[in-house]
Amino acid sequence: MRAFGDIKKGYYKAINDQSNFHDVWYALYTLAMAETGEGWNMLMYDTIQAKGAFACVYWIIFVIIKMYVILNVLTAIIFHKLEVNTR
């Protein structure tokens, strides 16, 4: 929130009235939207225009950790539970 909270509206319109970093709930909503892969690149472009290279590094790390690691672990847990239940 501190890093991107002062961005009012983005050039690519990914940061707007509904998805922004102005308070905790909007920030969580925006990050949950980005976690699913929906428009995260436009969020990245909007924050890069406002904050520079720091934003690029932040979003790359966020995507690697959230999308690829956590979602894959959750998928593996679901498949494991399904496999155990079918035995």
N, C-alpha and C positions, 0 to 999 in steps of 0.2 A: 504494500500500500504506500509506503513512504517513497519508494522509487518511482512509481508511476501514478501516484494519486493526484498530481497537479495537471495531468493531461486532460483537457476539457473535451475536445473532440478530435478524432484522428482524421488525417487526410483521406485514408481509405475507408472511413466510416465504420471501422470495426469497433473503435472505442466511441460509444455514443451514450445516450441517456440510460439505456438498459444494461449495457456491458461496459464497465469502467472499473477503476480502482479507487473511487472516492471514499468508500467505507468498506467495512469487513464483508458485509453480505454481498454487495455488488462485486467485490474482488473475488469472493468464493464462487459466485455464479460465473464470472468471466473465466476463471481458471478451470472450473468444471466444464465449461463449454470448450475451452482449448484442449482439455484432457481427452475429450472424445474425438478430437481431430477436426472439429467443425470451426473453420475460419481462424485457426491459430496463426497461420502465416500472415493474415491481414492484421491481426493483433500485433504480431512481431513488427510488421512494417510501420504501423502507427507509432509504436513505442520507439522504434529506431529513429524515426523522424524527430521525435521529441527529446530523446535521451542519448542517441548516438550508439556507439559500439557496445556499451554496457548492456543495452537491451537485447542485442543480437546474441551475446554470450548467455544471457539469462534464458532466452527462449530456446536456444539449442540445448542447454542443460535440462530445462524443464521438459522438453519433448523426449529427450533420451530417457530420463528417469521415469516420468509419468507414463507416457504412451507405450514404450517398449518394455520396460521392466515390470511395472506394477500391473498393467493390464494383462500381460502375459502370465504373470504369477496367478492372478485371479482366474484366468482361463484354465490354467493347469489345475488349480484347486477344484474348479467345477467339474472338469473331466475326471479327476481322480475320484470325486464323490460319486459321479455317475457310474464309474467302473466298479467301485466297491458295492454299490447298490444292485448292480446286475449280476453279481456272483451268487 
